[in-house]
Amino acid sequence: MAEYKKPTNEQEFEANFKQKKPLMNNTEAYYESARCLFCYDAPCVTACPTGIDIPLFIKQIHTKNTIGSAKTIYDANWLGNACGTVCPTGVLCEGACVYNHQDVPPIQIGRLQNFATKHVIDNEVTLYKASDKKNKKVAIIGAGPAGIACACELRMMGYEVVIYEAKAKPSGLTVYGVAPYKITNEEAIEEINYLQKQLGFSIKYNHAITKQTQINELENNYDAIFIGVGLGETNLLNLEGEAKENVVGAVEFIEDLRMNHHTTNVGKKVVVIGGGNTAMDAASEAARMGANEVFLVYRRGKTEKGAYEFEYDLAKGAGVQGVFNATPVAINGNGSVSGVTFKKTESVEGRLTEIDDSEFTIHCDMVIKATGQNKKVDLLGMMGVELDKRNKIVVNLVNFQTKKAKYFAGGDAVNGGAEVVNAAYDGKMAARGIDGWLKLETKTD
């Protein structure tokens, strides 16, 4: 029996996808911030990839300096609002909170971060002003978290910045690839608009870079280029029947849901293949869209899945059923999918093996593949940057410069797929790397 009814309008969609981290009011923020112990070694700061001074911003909230708190956050992380909602805080800052050792709930750092940053966004508080132009221009490919963070940091240093974005909206994963119960489209875009208004970077939407001639133009017209293209489409399983109707990739399914909300088509009985966080999101979303049954099938054991445990708990809470140690061998159906045949698996001396004569079929009318994403090898090849054996861009992890001097890179195209906060860090550090390199180039001219 489905936990959720299929939403038929926007109000019902919002009810099914209510926010995991609802915005605190002033009273909630005041009392929650009072709980912070302001630890001298602040393990929460160490656990944050962007190194936000968490005790400071919490103390600023408690002393009713909300604007100062927001600035402390944005000084470290240009995606401070988005990260307050979409970050896996339970395994990062909140996971490091000392209260966890005392059987006391950790400080709700993410919600406090969201409280402070939302205040300045909603009230259009100006926190920053771009520096005077340095007569240098930087092109950024991709308006995702890495690209936006890079743009903001470069504008603070006075560079002219133009972002080339393939899609119609900014923010990459936070708009197109994150479950809507983590952040709404409006909230993600509001933050980008807030930053753009203050810092004045330009974004060219629906402007995909796909041709060598376009790349040549960028190299001729800009002093440096930052690659923040993220990852591509869902990987193929290379299974019989994979091309059947209603077999979709998880990232494509999530994007469809984020853009079209309650009008997205979801089957009555859904099989999600994969064990990562994207699989958990896709399964939970299918359930919240009113699917009668959702099966999450992973080829390894439950403890070996890549997803965070809280993400799996969230999916189970939506009514998703987990099936482990099963690998797909065929997708069945006549035109449209009617089921997936699996083989049971086991680990033998650390190697995954299929068990003979163990086939079974789960009947379904929709399959969602959460099996990783392609790297944008063709595009990166045209740029001439070096890739490693997994087709990730090779960079100097201090300044994020590629082996091709004019190019810098960050985000998923470099790390292979991580969190929004990691991309925000990469973009900021790359901007500083670009600044250092351009200064050096100017001295040697």
N, C-alpha and C positions, 0 to 999 in steps of 0.2 A: 504493500500500500504506500502510495506516494506521501512524503512528508509535506510537500508543497503542492498547491494547486497551480496550474498553468496561468501565468499572468496575462490578462487580456487588455490591460491599459497601463499607462505610466505609473499610476498610483499603486497598482498591485505589484508591478515590477519593483518599485522602490521598497515596498513592504517585504517582498521576498529577499531583497538584497540590502537590507538595512545595514548600516555601517558597523563594522567590527569595533572600531574605536570612535564612538560618538564624541562630538565636541563637548568639552567641559564648559560649565558656566563659571562665573567668577568665584562663587562660593566653593565649588568643587575644586577649582584650581588652587585656591588659597589654602584649603585644608590638606590637599594632597601634597602641595609644596612644603607644608610645615613638617611632613614626615621625614624629609631628607636629612641625613646625618652629616652631610658635607664632609665625607671621608677624606682624610688627608692624602691618601693615595688614589682615591677616586677610580676604582676598577671599571666603572661605567664608561669613563672617558677613554681608557685604554681599549675597551671593547668596541668603541664607535670607530668605524673606518675613517671618518672625517675628523675625529678628535674634537668634537664639540665640548666646550667647557660646561659640562652638564650641571655640576653643583652651582656654578655661577648663575646660569640662566634660571635654575629653579629658585635660587635665593632672590633673584630679581623679580620673579613672579610673586613670591611671598611678600616682598616689600612693595608690591604694586607698581613696579617699574616694568610693565609689560613690554613697552617699546624697547627698553634696554635689553630685555630678555630676548626679544626677537632678533635684535642686532647681534647679540652674542652668538645666536644660532646661525644666522646668515653669514657672519664673518667666517665661519668654519665650513658651512655647507649651503651652497646656493640653491639646493632643492630642499630646504629645511622643512617646508610645510608638507610636501609630498612624502618625504622620508619619515616624518612624524606619524604618518598613517600607514604607509605601505611597508616600512622596514619590519623585518622579523625581530622586533625588540626583545622578544622572549629568549632569543638565543644570542643577542648582542648586548646592548646596554642594560636592559632590565634583567637579562640572564646573569649579568655580572654583579648585580646589586647585592650588597652584603646582607640584606634582609633574607635572601634565599637560604642563608646558613642558619637562620633563626626561626624557621617555620612561620615567617611573616611575609605577606604578599609584597613583592618588590614595588618600588616607586613606579608609578605609571608615567615613565619618562616620555614615551611616545605621545601620549595624550596631552601632557604638559607642553611639549614642543609644538604640537599642533595648535594648542590654545594660544600661545604667544604669537606664532607666525600668522595665524588666521586673523588675529586682532589687527595687525598692521596692514594686512592685505585688504580686509573689509573696510578699514578706515583710511585707506590710501595714504598711509604714513610714508613719507620719503625718508629712506635710510641712507641712500647712496647717491652720489653724483659722479658721472664718468669724468675721467681726467681729460685734459686737452689732448687733441689728436697728435700723434707722433709721426704722422705722414707715412705710416706703415699699415698695410691691409692684410687681414687674415681671412681665409675662406674656411668655413666649417661645413663638413658634409654630414648632415644628420642633426635634427633638432630634438634628439633624445636627451636624457639626463646628462650624459657626458658632453654633448655639444653645447647644451644650454649653460652648463657650469663653466666650460671653457670660454664661451662668449662673455659671460658676466665678468669673469676674472680679467680677460683681455681688455674689456671696456674700462674697467677700473684703472688699468695701466695706460689707457689712452689710445688703444689700437682701434682702427675701423674694422668692424666685423660684419661679414655677411654669411648667414647660414643657408645652405641649400637643403631643403627638406622634400623628400619624395611624396609625402602624403599631404592631406589637406589641413591637418592639425599638428600642433607641436607636442612635445613631451614624450614621444616615443612610447616606451613600455607603460608609463603611468596612464596614458590614454588608451593605447591599443592592446596592451598585453597583460594588464593586471586585473584581477577579478573586481567587479564593481562594488562588492561589499567591503573592499579595502579603500577605494578612493573613487569619487564620482568624476565624470568628465569635466564638469563645471569647476570643481575644486582644482584639478590638475591644470586646467587652462588658465584659470584666474591667477595662479602663481606665476606662470610664464608671462602673462600680460602685465602683471605687477612689476616684474623684474625688467621687462622690455621697456616699459614706460619710463623707468628711472635711468636705465643704462644705455638705451638707444641702439641696441644691435638690430640688424635687419634680418628678416626671415623671408626667403623666397619659397612659398609653398608650391606643391605639385610640380616640383622642379627636381626630378630624379637625375642623378649623374650616372649615365649608363654608357656613354660613348667616349672613345679616345679623344675625339675633337673637343669635347667638353672638358676633359681632364687637361688637355693641352692649354685651353683657354685659362683655366684656373691657375696653372703653373706660370703662365705668362702675365697674368693680371694681379696675382697676390704674392706677398712676400713669404708667406708660410701657409700650410694647409693642415687642418686637423681632421682626422678620419674618426667619425663617431657613428658609423653606419649600423652597429649592432649585428644581429644575426638575420638569416634569411628564412625561407619557408621550412615547414616541418620535413624532417628526413623521411625518405621512402622506406618502407619495410621490405620492399621487393618480395611481396607475397602474391600468390595466386588470388585474384579477385580484388586487389587493392584499388582498382580503378572504378569499382562499382559505385552506383549512386548512394549518397548518404554515408560515404567514408570520407572523413575530413581530418585535417591536421588540427591539433589543439590550439596552436597560436592563431590559426585562421578562424577557428570557432570562437575563441575569446574575443578577437577583434570584431567579428560579426556581432557578437553580443554587446560589446561596448558601444558600437555604433548604432545598432538597431533595437536594442533593448527587448521589449516584449514581443516584437514582430519576428524575432529570430526563430527559425524552425528547429525544434528539438524532437527526437524520436520518443516513443513511449517506453521503449526498452533500449538502453544505451550501454555499450561496452566501451570503456576507456582503457587504452593499452599504455602502460607506463608506470613508473614508480617515483617520479620526481615531483617537485612542487607544482609544475605546470599541469601535470596529470591530476593532482589533487584539486587544483582550481577548476579545471575543466569538468571533473566529475561532480564537484559541489555545485557548479553553475548549472549543469544539466539537470541535477536534482531540483534545484531552486526554480528551474524553468518548467517544472511539472512532470518530468519523466516518471513513469510508474515504477521503474526499476533502473538502477545504475550499478553496473559492475565495474570495479576498478581491478584490472588484471595485470600482475607484474611477474616477470619471469623468475625472479629470485624470491628469497624469503622475506617475511615482513620486516625483520630487523635489518635487512640489507638494502631497503629502499633508500633512494636519495633524498626524499622529502623530509622536511622537518616533522617531528611527531605531532606538533600542534596543528599542522596543516592536514594531516591524516585524520586527526580527531575532529577537525572542522568538517571534513567530508563525511565522516561517519555520522556526525550529528545531523547532517542534511539527509541521511538515509542511504548513503552509498555503501555498497557491500564489497569488501575486499576479497580478492582471490589471488593467492600467492603460489609461487613455484609452478607457473604455467606460462608457456611461450606459444604465441600464435603460429600456426602452420598454414592456414588458409582462411580466406574470407569468402563466405558462401553467399549464394543468391543468384537470381535470374534478372539481371539488370540492376535492381536495387539490392542492397545487402539484406540478408535474412539471418545471418549468424556468423560466428567465428569458431573455427575448430582450433583447439589448443592441444598441446602435449604437456604432460606433467614433467617437471624437472627436479633435479637434485644436485647438490654440490658433492663432488667426489674429489677429495684431495685439493680442494679449493677451486676446482674447475666445474662450471655448470654443464650438466649433461642432460639429455632428454631420455625419458624412460620409455622403453619399447612397449608398444601396445597399450598406451595410456591415453589415447585420444579421447577428447570429449568436446562437445559443442555447446556454446551459449547462444541461444537464439536471440536475435535483436533486430531492430530496424534502423540503428545508427551506430557507427563506429567512430570514435575519436582517437586519433593517434597522437600520443604525447611522447614521442620517441626522439626528442632532440631536434635541433635546427641545423640547416645547412649554413656553412660559412659562405660569404660572398666572394668566392675565389676569383671569378671572372673579373669583377670590378677591381679587386685588389691587385690582380695580375696586370691590369692595364695601368695601374698607378706605379707598378714596379717596386712595391715594398716587399721585404722579405717575410715569408711565412714559415712557421715551424711545421713539424710533421703532422700536426692536427689542424693545419691551415689557420692558425691564429697569427695575428700580426706580431712580429718580433719587435720589441721596443726596449730602450734603456729604461728600466723601472725607476730611475731617479728623475729624469726629465721627460719621459714618454716620447722620445724622439725615435723614429724608425731608422733603419740603416740607410734610407734615402733622406738626406739631411733636411730637405724642405718639408718633409711630412712628419707629423706627430699623430699619435692615435691613443684611444682609450675606450673603456667600456667593454661590452661583450665581444667585440671583434678582437680584443686583446686578451681578455680573461676567459673567453669561451662561454660565458654566461654566468653572471653573478647577480648581486642585488643592485637596486637603484642607487643606494648609497655608495657602493663601490664605483659605479660609473661617475657619480658626482665628484668623488675624490680624484679619479683619473683625469677628468676634464679640467679641474682646477690646477692640478699639478702639471698637466701638459701646457696650460696657459703660461705658467711660470717658466716652464722649459722653453717655450716659444720666445718669451720675452728675453731670457738669458741668451738664447742663440742669436736672435736678431740684434741684440746689443753687441755681441761679439762680431757678427758679420759687419756691422756698421763701423766698428773700430778697424777692421782689416781692409775695408774698402779703400 
